[in-house]
Amino acid sequence: MFGNPNGLALNMVAVLPLSVLTAIQAKTTLGRLGAAFLGMMMISAVMVSYSRGGFVGLAVMLLILGVQLARRKPAMAAVGVLLLLFAVPFAPSSYWERVASITDDSLDATGSREARRILLTEAWHTFLTFPFHGVGAGQFANYNPPERLEIWRETHNVVLQVAAELGLPGLAVFLFLLYRSIAASLTTRRLVKRARGLSARPSWQVHAPPPAAVIGRDEAALLDAHAAAMLSAIVGWLVCAMFASVAYSWTFYYLLALVAAPVTILRQRLAAGGRAGGPSLRVPERV
């Protein structure tokens, strides 16, 4: 389905936080256990892919998710750490040798580490040659001047892929989307706080009653946990994407839609609350 093991690992890292979110928010024990089981299967899929980029992305994503989870549900975070510690010894030694090749050239029997280093250099030179328009979307593999050493191959780095193929305009748009996706997650958490009537009031309103909530406690908890999961998913995807050519695949844009939706929902709720005499908030029109 994903074409290669690296693509499989990247997508598992990107959707794993949604499984954790489901495990946290599920109303039944069966639902929580089912989501937890699927999450463990996703981690197993990353391991059996032997993707080094997938390993790095998984580690960073779990770290960010764990820090955020520890602030909300420390007991569940502790259980997650114990499960990971229990699962690590079951990973085959060949997997850890593959991971060790990230820093040790002698363990890279395939030579892919050196090939990727060459590809990064060639992608950078391609960008410098065509800085304003690139060589065309999806055309880096077909751009094979005489000096290229790794012909008919992709950049294996999403940022350099966009830069080499779309030039500065495409790179600017892509980096803007990355920035907005992370900003939307942080904005969701701030708007949830405001919608629940928990935002700080100015000093001259210290004795004023707190504003009424425009969303319920359960919905606020869901949106806050969703924001944490999406931030982890996007950062995990980005780390994996630094070792893959996935600028045009669906995963990032799917995550972008998921992280943007709560901002619109909360903006509408806050505007409706203001019209009804409750709290109102001016928020940017852009997500």
ZADO-1210 file (C-alpha; in nm, 4 decimals, padded with zeros to 6 digits):
<atoms>
<atom x="00.0000" y="00.0000" z="00.0000" code="MET" pos="1"/>
<atom x="00.2805" y="00.2433" z="00.0853" code="PHE" pos="2"/>
<atom x="00.5300" y="00.1270" z="-00.1730" code="GLY" pos="3"/>
<atom x="00.8274" y="00.0798" z="00.0599" code="ASN" pos="4"/>
<atom x="00.9096" y="00.0052" z="00.4259" code="PRO" pos="5"/>
<atom x="01.0026" y="00.3674" z="00.4974" code="ASN" pos="6"/>
<atom x="00.6595" y="00.4807" z="00.3813" code="GLY" pos="7"/>
<atom x="00.4952" y="00.2202" z="00.6031" code="LEU" pos="8"/>
<atom x="00.6943" y="00.3347" z="00.9081" code="ALA" pos="9"/>
<atom x="00.6224" y="00.7028" z="00.8401" code="LEU" pos="10"/>
<atom x="00.2485" y="00.6471" z="00.8198" code="ASN" pos="11"/>
<atom x="00.2425" y="00.4335" z="01.1336" code="MET" pos="12"/>
<atom x="00.4252" y="00.7070" z="01.3246" code="VAL" pos="13"/>
<atom x="00.1824" y="00.9684" z="01.1916" code="ALA" pos="14"/>
<atom x="-00.1368" y="00.7857" z="01.2939" code="VAL" pos="15"/>
<atom x="-00.0166" y="00.6253" z="01.6177" code="LEU" pos="16"/>
<atom x="-00.1104" y="00.9336" z="01.8273" code="PRO" pos="17"/>
<atom x="-00.4692" y="00.8977" z="01.7058" code="LEU" pos="18"/>
<atom x="-00.4742" y="00.5464" z="01.8487" code="SER" pos="19"/>
<atom x="-00.3433" y="00.6805" z="02.1803" code="VAL" pos="20"/>
<atom x="-00.6096" y="00.9537" z="02.1705" code="LEU" pos="21"/>
<atom x="-00.8780" y="00.6882" z="02.1210" code="THR" pos="22"/>
<atom x="-00.7410" y="00.4818" z="02.4090" code="ALA" pos="23"/>
<atom x="-00.7576" y="00.7858" z="02.6366" code="ILE" pos="24"/>
<atom x="-01.1042" y="00.9011" z="02.5324" code="GLN" pos="25"/>
<atom x="-01.2780" y="00.5637" z="02.4871" code="ALA" pos="26"/>
<atom x="-01.5778" y="00.5188" z="02.7172" code="LYS" pos="27"/>
<atom x="-01.5483" y="00.1427" z="02.7518" code="THR" pos="28"/>
<atom x="-01.2700" y="-00.0888" z="02.8640" code="THR" pos="29"/>
<atom x="-01.2994" y="-00.2845" z="02.5402" code="LEU" pos="30"/>
<atom x="-01.2538" y="00.0330" z="02.3390" code="GLY" pos="31"/>
<atom x="-00.9451" y="00.1318" z="02.5354" code="ARG" pos="32"/>
<atom x="-00.7903" y="-00.2129" z="02.5085" code="LEU" pos="33"/>
<atom x="-00.8673" y="-00.2290" z="02.1369" code="GLY" pos="34"/>
<atom x="-00.7052" y="00.1088" z="02.0694" code="ALA" pos="35"/>
<atom x="-00.4046" y="00.0179" z="02.2852" code="ALA" pos="36"/>
<atom x="-00.3637" y="-00.3103" z="02.0959" code="PHE" pos="37"/>
<atom x="-00.3712" y="-00.1300" z="01.7614" code="LEU" pos="38"/>
<atom x="-00.1135" y="00.1159" z="01.8906" code="GLY" pos="39"/>
<atom x="00.1202" y="-00.1688" z="01.9847" code="MET" pos="40"/>
<atom x="00.0706" y="-00.3206" z="01.6403" code="MET" pos="41"/>
<atom x="00.1685" y="00.0122" z="01.4832" code="MET" pos="42"/>
<atom x="00.4877" y="00.0218" z="01.6885" code="ILE" pos="43"/>
<atom x="00.5584" y="-00.3368" z="01.5836" code="SER" pos="44"/>
<atom x="00.5049" y="-00.2398" z="01.2185" code="ALA" pos="45"/>
<atom x="00.7653" y="00.0356" z="01.2521" code="VAL" pos="46"/>
<atom x="01.0118" y="-00.2135" z="01.3962" code="MET" pos="47"/>
<atom x="00.9606" y="-00.4850" z="01.1361" code="VAL" pos="48"/>
<atom x="01.0005" y="-00.2246" z="00.8612" code="SER" pos="49"/>
<atom x="01.3647" y="-00.1820" z="00.9744" code="TYR" pos="50"/>
<atom x="01.3296" y="00.1854" z="00.8814" code="SER" pos="51"/>
<atom x="01.5925" y="00.3979" z="01.0513" code="ARG" pos="52"/>
<atom x="01.4004" y="00.7161" z="00.9792" code="GLY" pos="53"/>
<atom x="01.0923" y="00.5478" z="01.1220" code="GLY" pos="54"/>
<atom x="01.2817" y="00.4668" z="01.4412" code="PHE" pos="55"/>
<atom x="01.3976" y="00.8270" z="01.4873" code="VAL" pos="56"/>
<atom x="01.0515" y="00.9631" z="01.4096" code="GLY" pos="57"/>
<atom x="00.8871" y="00.7160" z="01.6469" code="LEU" pos="58"/>
<atom x="01.1263" y="00.8072" z="01.9281" code="ALA" pos="59"/>
<atom x="01.0700" y="01.1823" z="01.8875" code="VAL" pos="60"/>
<atom x="00.6935" y="01.1429" z="01.8506" code="MET" pos="61"/>
<atom x="00.6658" y="00.9232" z="02.1622" code="LEU" pos="62"/>
<atom x="00.8786" y="01.1674" z="02.3594" code="LEU" pos="63"/>
<atom x="00.6559" y="01.4638" z="02.2718" code="ILE" pos="64"/>
<atom x="00.3397" y="01.2630" z="02.3250" code="LEU" pos="65"/>
<atom x="00.4675" y="01.1252" z="02.6560" code="GLY" pos="66"/>
<atom x="00.5532" y="01.4701" z="02.7922" code="VAL" pos="67"/>
<atom x="00.2077" y="01.6010" z="02.7043" code="GLN" pos="68"/>
<atom x="00.0350" y="01.2894" z="02.8343" code="LEU" pos="69"/>
<atom x="00.2262" y="01.3030" z="03.1635" code="ALA" pos="70"/>
<atom x="00.0812" y="01.6484" z="03.2299" code="ARG" pos="71"/>
<atom x="-00.2764" y="01.5282" z="03.1773" code="ARG" pos="72"/>
<atom x="-00.2797" y="01.1617" z="03.2747" code="LYS" pos="73"/>
<atom x="00.0441" y="01.0707" z="03.4547" code="PRO" pos="74"/>
<atom x="-00.0763" y="00.7199" z="03.5414" code="ALA" pos="75"/>
<atom x="-00.1428" y="00.6377" z="03.1765" code="MET" pos="76"/>
<atom x="00.1942" y="00.7829" z="03.0758" code="ALA" pos="77"/>
<atom x="00.3641" y="00.5598" z="03.3314" code="ALA" pos="78"/>
<atom x="00.1820" y="00.2538" z="03.1956" code="VAL" pos="79"/>
<atom x="00.2932" y="00.3441" z="02.8440" code="GLY" pos="80"/>
<atom x="00.6564" y="00.3687" z="02.9520" code="VAL" pos="81"/>
<atom x="00.6359" y="00.0306" z="03.1229" code="LEU" pos="82"/>
<atom x="00.4857" y="-00.1280" z="02.8119" code="LEU" pos="83"/>
<atom x="00.7657" y="00.0104" z="02.5955" code="LEU" pos="84"/>
<atom x="01.0303" y="-00.1132" z="02.8383" code="LEU" pos="85"/>
<atom x="00.8652" y="-00.4555" z="02.8333" code="PHE" pos="86"/>
<atom x="00.8526" y="-00.4642" z="02.4516" code="ALA" pos="87"/>
<atom x="01.2131" y="-00.3534" z="02.3848" code="VAL" pos="88"/>
<atom x="01.3781" y="-00.6895" z="02.4753" code="PRO" pos="89"/>
<atom x="01.1579" y="-00.8678" z="02.2211" code="PHE" pos="90"/>
<atom x="01.3017" y="-00.6676" z="01.9302" code="ALA" pos="91"/>
<atom x="01.5464" y="-00.8836" z="01.7289" code="PRO" pos="92"/>
<atom x="01.9156" y="-00.8009" z="01.7521" code="SER" pos="93"/>
<atom x="01.9213" y="-00.7400" z="01.3763" code="SER" pos="94"/>
<atom x="01.6843" y="-00.4473" z="01.4294" code="TYR" pos="95"/>
<atom x="01.9164" y="-00.2777" z="01.6779" code="TRP" pos="96"/>
<atom x="02.2089" y="-00.3362" z="01.4430" code="GLU" pos="97"/>
<atom x="02.0102" y="-00.1597" z="01.1714" code="ARG" pos="98"/>
<atom x="01.9391" y="00.1292" z="01.4061" code="VAL" pos="99"/>
<atom x="02.3051" y="00.1471" z="01.5110" code="ALA" pos="100"/>
<atom x="02.4023" y="00.1960" z="01.1456" code="SER" pos="101"/>
<atom x="02.2603" y="00.5498" z="01.1736" code="ILE" pos="102"/>
<atom x="02.5887" y="00.6519" z="01.3322" code="THR" pos="103"/>
<atom x="02.8160" y="00.3603" z="01.2349" code="ASP" pos="104"/>
<atom x="02.9000" y="00.3259" z="00.8653" code="ASP" pos="105"/>
<atom x="03.0488" y="-00.0198" z="00.9142" code="SER" pos="106"/>
<atom x="02.7070" y="-00.1621" z="01.0077" code="LEU" pos="107"/>
<atom x="02.5389" y="-00.0368" z="00.6898" code="ASP" pos="108"/>
<atom x="02.5777" y="-00.3381" z="00.4627" code="ALA" pos="109"/>
<atom x="02.3521" y="-00.1918" z="00.1909" code="THR" pos="110"/>
<atom x="02.5435" y="00.1348" z="00.1478" code="GLY" pos="111"/>
<atom x="02.2201" y="00.3319" z="00.1649" code="SER" pos="112"/>
<atom x="02.3607" y="00.5740" z="00.4225" code="ARG" pos="113"/>
<atom x="02.6319" y="00.6936" z="00.1847" code="GLU" pos="114"/>
<atom x="02.3897" y="00.6985" z="-00.1081" code="ALA" pos="115"/>
<atom x="02.1541" y="00.9240" z="00.0836" code="ARG" pos="116"/>
<atom x="02.4353" y="01.1585" z="00.1737" code="ARG" pos="117"/>
<atom x="02.5166" y="01.1910" z="-00.1962" code="ILE" pos="118"/>
<atom x="02.1489" y="01.2453" z="-00.2809" code="LEU" pos="119"/>
<atom x="02.1188" y="01.5256" z="-00.0259" code="LEU" pos="120"/>
<atom x="02.4171" y="01.6994" z="-00.1850" code="THR" pos="121"/>
<atom x="02.2757" y="01.6530" z="-00.5358" code="GLU" pos="122"/>
<atom x="01.9339" y="01.7825" z="-00.4303" code="ALA" pos="123"/>
<atom x="02.0943" y="02.0912" z="-00.2801" code="TRP" pos="124"/>
<atom x="02.2928" y="02.1559" z="-00.5979" code="HIS" pos="125"/>
<atom x="01.9755" y="02.1125" z="-00.8037" code="THR" pos="126"/>
<atom x="01.8009" y="02.3741" z="-00.5903" code="PHE" pos="127"/>
<atom x="02.0922" y="02.6144" z="-00.6358" code="LEU" pos="128"/>
<atom x="02.0788" y="02.5573" z="-01.0123" code="THR" pos="129"/>
<atom x="01.7025" y="02.6224" z="-01.0375" code="PHE" pos="130"/>
<atom x="01.6211" y="02.8271" z="-00.7249" code="PRO" pos="131"/>
<atom x="01.3054" y="02.9978" z="-00.8509" code="PHE" pos="132"/>
<atom x="01.1121" y="02.7214" z="-01.0279" code="HIS" pos="133"/>
<atom x="01.2894" y="02.3933" z="-00.9557" code="GLY" pos="134"/>
<atom x="01.2890" y="02.1024" z="-01.1990" code="VAL" pos="135"/>
<atom x="00.9164" y="02.0295" z="-01.1655" code="GLY" pos="136"/>
<atom x="00.7014" y="01.8346" z="-00.9228" code="ALA" pos="137"/>
<atom x="00.8144" y="01.4729" z="-00.9050" code="GLY" pos="138"/>
<atom x="01.0944" y="01.5301" z="-01.1555" code="GLN" pos="139"/>
<atom x="01.4086" y="01.5147" z="-00.9438" code="PHE" pos="140"/>
<atom x="01.4508" y="01.1440" z="-01.0214" code="ALA" pos="141"/>
<atom x="01.4262" y="01.2238" z="-01.3921" code="ASN" pos="142"/>
<atom x="01.6699" y="01.5138" z="-01.3739" code="TYR" pos="143"/>
<atom x="02.0006" y="01.3430" z="-01.4441" code="ASN" pos="144"/>
<atom x="02.2773" y="01.5781" z="-01.5563" code="PRO" pos="145"/>
<atom x="02.6172" y="01.4212" z="-01.6327" code="PRO" pos="146"/>
<atom x="02.7576" y="01.4998" z="-01.2881" code="GLU" pos="147"/>
<atom x="02.4907" y="01.3090" z="-01.0954" code="ARG" pos="148"/>
<atom x="02.6134" y="00.9948" z="-00.9180" code="LEU" pos="149"/>
<atom x="02.2808" y="00.8583" z="-00.7881" code="GLU" pos="150"/>
<atom x="02.0675" y="00.8685" z="-01.1015" code="ILE" pos="151"/>
<atom x="01.6960" y="00.7875" z="-01.1145" code="TRP" pos="152"/>
<atom x="01.6618" y="00.8239" z="-00.7384" code="ARG" pos="153"/>
<atom x="01.4617" y="01.0504" z="-00.5066" code="GLU" pos="154"/>
<atom x="01.6014" y="01.3069" z="-00.2630" code="THR" pos="155"/>
<atom x="01.4989" y="01.1135" z="00.0509" code="HIS" pos="156"/>
<atom x="01.4403" y="01.4463" z="00.2276" code="ASN" pos="157"/>
<atom x="01.1054" y="01.6224" z="00.2056" code="VAL" pos="158"/>
<atom x="01.2425" y="01.9763" z="00.2433" code="VAL" pos="159"/>
<atom x="01.5079" y="01.9298" z="-00.0237" code="LEU" pos="160"/>
<atom x="01.2517" y="01.7510" z="-00.2412" code="GLN" pos="161"/>
<atom x="01.0262" y="02.0566" z="-00.2382" code="VAL" pos="162"/>
<atom x="01.3198" y="02.2958" z="-00.2815" code="ALA" pos="163"/>
<atom x="01.4708" y="02.1068" z="-00.5767" code="ALA" pos="164"/>
<atom x="01.1403" y="02.0400" z="-00.7538" code="GLU" pos="165"/>
<atom x="00.9338" y="02.3521" z="-00.6774" code="LEU" pos="166"/>
<atom x="01.1957" y="02.6154" z="-00.6007" code="GLY" pos="167"/>
<atom x="01.1622" y="02.8979" z="-00.3520" code="LEU" pos="168"/>
<atom x="00.7867" y="02.9598" z="-00.4043" code="PRO" pos="169"/>
<atom x="00.6989" y="02.5958" z="-00.3367" code="GLY" pos="170"/>
<atom x="00.9373" y="02.5784" z="-00.0423" code="LEU" pos="171"/>
<atom x="00.7814" y="02.8912" z="00.1096" code="ALA" pos="172"/>
<atom x="00.4303" y="02.7444" z="00.0806" code="VAL" pos="173"/>
<atom x="00.5382" y="02.4114" z="00.2266" code="PHE" pos="174"/>
<atom x="00.7164" y="02.5698" z="00.5237" code="LEU" pos="175"/>
<atom x="00.4154" y="02.7954" z="00.5800" code="PHE" pos="176"/>
<atom x="00.1863" y="02.4916" z="00.5987" code="LEU" pos="177"/>
<atom x="00.4211" y="02.3260" z="00.8468" code="LEU" pos="178"/>
<atom x="00.4245" y="02.6371" z="01.0614" code="TYR" pos="179"/>
<atom x="00.0472" y="02.6754" z="01.0496" code="ARG" pos="180"/>
<atom x="-00.0104" y="02.3097" z="01.1370" code="SER" pos="181"/>
<atom x="00.1948" y="02.3393" z="01.4546" code="ILE" pos="182"/>
<atom x="00.0452" y="02.6801" z="01.5348" code="ALA" pos="183"/>
<atom x="-00.3084" y="02.5408" z="01.4931" code="ALA" pos="184"/>
<atom x="-00.2407" y="02.2773" z="01.7581" code="SER" pos="185"/>
<atom x="-00.1209" y="02.5391" z="02.0056" code="LEU" pos="186"/>
<atom x="-00.4106" y="02.7700" z="01.9152" code="THR" pos="187"/>
<atom x="-00.6607" y="02.4909" z="01.9825" code="THR" pos="188"/>
<atom x="-00.5327" y="02.4521" z="02.3375" code="ARG" pos="189"/>
<atom x="-00.5594" y="02.8260" z="02.4013" code="ARG" pos="190"/>
<atom x="-00.9115" y="02.8426" z="02.2597" code="LEU" pos="191"/>
<atom x="-01.0199" y="02.5408" z="02.4653" code="VAL" pos="192"/>
<atom x="-00.9018" y="02.7198" z="02.7760" code="LYS" pos="193"/>
<atom x="-01.0938" y="03.0333" z="02.6787" code="ARG" pos="194"/>
<atom x="-01.4062" y="02.8389" z="02.5819" code="ALA" pos="195"/>
<atom x="-01.4099" y="02.6685" z="02.9219" code="ARG" pos="196"/>
<atom x="-01.3928" y="03.0093" z="03.0909" code="GLY" pos="197"/>
<atom x="-01.0455" y="02.9483" z="03.2344" code="LEU" pos="198"/>
<atom x="-00.8495" y="03.2274" z="03.0695" code="SER" pos="199"/>
<atom x="-00.6838" y="03.4853" z="03.2897" code="ALA" pos="200"/>
<atom x="-00.8795" y="03.8051" z="03.3457" code="ARG" pos="201"/>
<atom x="-00.7293" y="04.1554" z="03.3543" code="PRO" pos="202"/>
<atom x="-00.6382" y="04.2849" z="03.6996" code="SER" pos="203"/>
<atom x="-00.9347" y="04.5253" z="03.7036" code="TRP" pos="204"/>
<atom x="-01.1695" y="04.2283" z="03.6599" code="GLN" pos="205"/>
<atom x="-01.0286" y="04.0207" z="03.9437" code="VAL" pos="206"/>
<atom x="-01.3559" y="04.0265" z="04.1363" code="HIS" pos="207"/>
<atom x="-01.5732" y="03.9700" z="03.8303" code="ALA" pos="208"/>
<atom x="-01.7404" y="03.6298" z="03.7927" code="PRO" pos="209"/>
<atom x="-01.5646" y="03.3926" z="03.5502" code="PRO" pos="210"/>
<atom x="-01.7059" y="03.3770" z="03.1977" code="PRO" pos="211"/>
<atom x="-01.9468" y="03.0972" z="03.1224" code="ALA" pos="212"/>
<atom x="-01.8185" y="02.7946" z="02.9334" code="ALA" pos="213"/>
<atom x="-01.9321" y="02.7517" z="02.5736" code="VAL" pos="214"/>
<atom x="-01.8234" y="02.3864" z="02.5492" code="ILE" pos="215"/>
<atom x="-01.8714" y="02.1010" z="02.7942" code="GLY" pos="216"/>
<atom x="-01.6005" y="01.9453" z="03.0065" code="ARG" pos="217"/>
<atom x="-01.5885" y="01.6225" z="02.8041" code="ASP" pos="218"/>
<atom x="-01.5664" y="01.8061" z="02.4722" code="GLU" pos="219"/>
<atom x="-01.2971" y="02.0354" z="02.6079" code="ALA" pos="220"/>
<atom x="-01.0951" y="01.7343" z="02.7255" code="ALA" pos="221"/>
<atom x="-01.1344" y="01.5701" z="02.3845" code="LEU" pos="222"/>
<atom x="-01.0226" y="01.8789" z="02.1914" code="LEU" pos="223"/>
<atom x="-00.7284" y="01.9376" z="02.4246" code="ASP" pos="224"/>
<atom x="-00.6148" y="01.5747" z="02.3936" code="ALA" pos="225"/>
<atom x="-00.6699" y="01.5941" z="02.0177" code="HIS" pos="226"/>
<atom x="-00.4416" y="01.8986" z="01.9962" code="ALA" pos="227"/>
<atom x="-00.1685" y="01.7152" z="02.1879" code="ALA" pos="228"/>
<atom x="-00.2030" y="01.4069" z="01.9659" code="ALA" pos="229"/>
<atom x="-00.1924" y="01.6107" z="01.6453" code="MET" pos="230"/>
<atom x="00.1156" y="01.8052" z="01.7536" code="LEU" pos="231"/>
<atom x="00.2932" y="01.4747" z="01.8209" code="SER" pos="232"/>
<atom x="00.1720" y="01.3284" z="01.4901" code="ALA" pos="233"/>
<atom x="00.2894" y="01.6240" z="01.2812" code="ILE" pos="234"/>
<atom x="00.6306" y="01.6420" z="01.4468" code="VAL" pos="235"/>
<atom x="00.6705" y="01.2645" z="01.4122" code="GLY" pos="236"/>
<atom x="00.5742" y="01.2844" z="01.0452" code="TRP" pos="237"/>
<atom x="00.8204" y="01.5676" z="00.9859" code="LEU" pos="238"/>
<atom x="01.1099" y="01.3798" z="01.1460" code="VAL" pos="239"/>
<atom x="01.0359" y="01.0722" z="00.9344" code="CYS" pos="240"/>
<atom x="00.9905" y="01.2908" z="00.6265" code="ALA" pos="241"/>
<atom x="01.3433" y="01.4241" z="00.6650" code="MET" pos="242"/>
<atom x="01.4459" y="01.0787" z="00.5388" code="PHE" pos="243"/>
<atom x="01.1773" y="01.0342" z="00.2713" code="ALA" pos="244"/>
<atom x="01.0382" y="01.1959" z="-00.0430" code="SER" pos="245"/>
<atom x="00.6751" y="01.2373" z="00.0636" code="VAL" pos="246"/>
<atom x="00.5922" y="01.5986" z="-00.0195" code="ALA" pos="247"/>
<atom x="00.2967" y="01.4998" z="-00.2385" code="TYR" pos="248"/>
<atom x="00.1635" y="01.2012" z="-00.0442" code="SER" pos="249"/>
<atom x="-00.1675" y="01.2351" z="00.1391" code="TRP" pos="250"/>
<atom x="-00.0516" y="01.1874" z="00.4976" code="THR" pos="251"/>
<atom x="00.0629" y="01.5402" z="00.5841" code="PHE" pos="252"/>
<atom x="-00.2402" y="01.7043" z="00.4254" code="TYR" pos="253"/>
<atom x="-00.4730" y="01.4684" z="00.6092" code="TYR" pos="254"/>
<atom x="-00.3053" y="01.5627" z="00.9376" code="LEU" pos="255"/>
<atom x="-00.3246" y="01.9297" z="00.8396" code="LEU" pos="256"/>
<atom x="-00.7017" y="01.9038" z="00.7967" code="ALA" pos="257"/>
<atom x="-00.7410" y="01.7238" z="01.1305" code="LEU" pos="258"/>
<atom x="-00.5395" y="01.9816" z="01.3220" code="VAL" pos="259"/>
<atom x="-00.7154" y="02.2766" z="01.1551" code="ALA" pos="260"/>
<atom x="-01.0739" y="02.1620" z="01.2142" code="ALA" pos="261"/>
<atom x="-01.0878" y="02.2202" z="01.5940" code="PRO" pos="262"/>
<atom x="-00.9768" y="02.5828" z="01.5514" code="VAL" pos="263"/>
<atom x="-01.2759" y="02.6499" z="01.3262" code="THR" pos="264"/>
<atom x="-01.5110" y="02.4669" z="01.5635" code="ILE" pos="265"/>
<atom x="-01.3915" y="02.6641" z="01.8651" code="LEU" pos="266"/>
<atom x="-01.3989" y="02.9947" z="01.6773" code="ARG" pos="267"/>
<atom x="-01.7620" y="02.9352" z="01.5855" code="GLN" pos="268"/>
<atom x="-01.8518" y="02.8347" z="01.9424" code="ARG" pos="269"/>
<atom x="-01.6862" y="03.1436" z="02.0885" code="LEU" pos="270"/>
<atom x="-01.8538" y="03.3722" z="01.8349" code="ALA" pos="271"/>
<atom x="-02.1927" y="03.2149" z="01.9116" code="ALA" pos="272"/>
<atom x="-02.1284" y="03.2541" z="02.2846" code="GLY" pos="273"/>
<atom x="-02.0540" y="03.6217" z="02.2346" code="GLY" pos="274"/>
<atom x="-02.3797" y="03.6760" z="02.0473" code="ARG" pos="275"/>
<atom x="-02.5675" y="03.4972" z="02.3273" code="ALA" pos="276"/>
<atom x="-02.4145" y="03.7173" z="02.5944" code="GLY" pos="277"/>
<atom x="-02.1345" y="03.4782" z="02.6857" code="GLY" pos="278"/>
<atom x="-01.7611" y="03.5132" z="02.6259" code="PRO" pos="279"/>
<atom x="-01.6438" y="03.6302" z="02.2881" code="SER" pos="280"/>
<atom x="-01.3000" y="03.6264" z="02.1378" code="LEU" pos="281"/>
<atom x="-01.1470" y="03.7774" z="01.8327" code="ARG" pos="282"/>
<atom x="-00.9376" y="03.5156" z="01.6607" code="VAL" pos="283"/>
<atom x="-00.7632" y="03.5319" z="01.3229" code="PRO" pos="284"/>
<atom x="-00.9617" y="03.4209" z="01.0235" code="GLU" pos="285"/>
<atom x="-00.6733" y="03.2036" z="00.9125" code="ARG" pos="286"/>
<atom x="-00.6206" y="02.8717" z="01.0873" code="VAL" pos="287"/>
</atoms>
